[in-house]
Amino acid sequence: MEKTVVLNVVGLTPNLIGEHTPFLARWMGEGQQASVEPVLPAVTCPVQATYLTGTPPSEHGIVANGWYYRDTSEIRFWMRSGQLVQGRKIWDVARDEDPSFTCANLFWRYAAYSGADYQVVERPMYPADGRKLPDIYTNPPDVRDELQGELGQFPLFNFWGPTASIESSQWIADAAQLTDKRYDPTLTLVYLPHLDYNLQRLGPDDPDVATDLRAIDDVCRDLISFYEDRGAQVIVLSEYGITPVERPVALNRVLRRKGYLAVREELGRELLDPGACDAFAVADHQLAHIYVQDARELDAVRNLIAATPGVDRVLDEATKPKFGLDHPRSGDLVAVAAPDAWFTYYYWFDDDRAPDFAPTVEIHRKPGYDPAELFMDPDLTAPQLRAAGRLLQKKLGFRYLMDVIPIHGEMVAGSHGRLPDDPADGPLLATQQAGKLSSEALHATDVYDVILAHLRGETPGKSRSLGDTRAQSEGRTSSP
């Protein structure tokens, strides 16, 4: 098989390629480019799982970045185990065809225990004293010390949160090069998240995004030059486009007002108690899975959510199959936001009763995605000074709470998750390998075929059976 590298440049769209991305504009202009229609929801974990299996969420089971685990009555986000992805991954198929094939997975979601030969992904340490310490998980295990010895500790606090920056993508890019020099894998998957940050903070139309575009363009230039010098074929790929928003919508507060939501009190704070709820929403960008305990309440809950300002439509058992979301992990109902709206996880009415993790970066404890974690709370008199004080507590060995995050979503200016109304605002795939794209418009399930075609050195065909994958996409041009 032929050496291939996939650079996942999160948030990159045709509309963003231009004067601020001079290298990528030239490189893409010398090859082929296609728009990619993502799966619903157009968020990281479902899209990546689709790329790696060639199937929709109804088959691979990754219905969002997190969902409700009915057997444990828990909501969990941002899990890392590749065992959660159902079905065979692209490296399983390639290894069957060529036993010498190897795959390196750097920071794609569900990389750990996934079956890829070489795995690198963030995994902080959480000592019993409450600290969160940057670290990574690797396979083989000794790569962990080798990478951090050479590159320094993984910059976790530049990977997500109010200090998220190009440093994390640069570290991943450097780690990818070291991994390639040591192992020379046949297929390398590299996750470059930098554009995700300010596109959500500022929105895609803000002129300051030009700085971010130039920064990721430089990282891509160095990576592509490195890999092409080593004889690799490079694919530049993205997962979704981020579009302007201005309306945060708190579906759990809507459900709570009607008596569907249950909370429990701990030390004067309110915690969502999903196992005791009659209905609740798991919010993930512009999509929310709504779990309803009693089927007799489905119509009432559907009507309530559908009538909520900022909701574009609500999918149910009859309509979820059209979008590939008919999987047991999905909510009984799925809400899709209006183009200018997105869903918060918020469920409290009194900010003084919000859970203690609400004003912190806490991606695993929050029962939904929280883009407000990208900001310092503007209502604090001196947020930077407060953060410095918390860091001093950490260094002195005291327990601390980095409570500097706003607990409202008004600052968020960009979001994603809906299917794009315009392909120029959606993801893309670009390659310089002639004949590897059968169309200028691909569906997310087709990306699997394109990667395999590069590995095999052939033109992608249509012979692979995907069951009803494309049939399930018949409704994908409708809004969501």
Order of alpha helices (4+ residues) and beta strands (2+ residues): beta-alpha-beta-alpha-alpha-beta-beta-alpha-beta-beta-beta-alpha-alpha-beta-alpha-alpha-beta-beta-beta-alpha-beta-beta-beta-beta-alpha-beta-beta-beta-alpha-beta-beta-beta-alpha-alpha
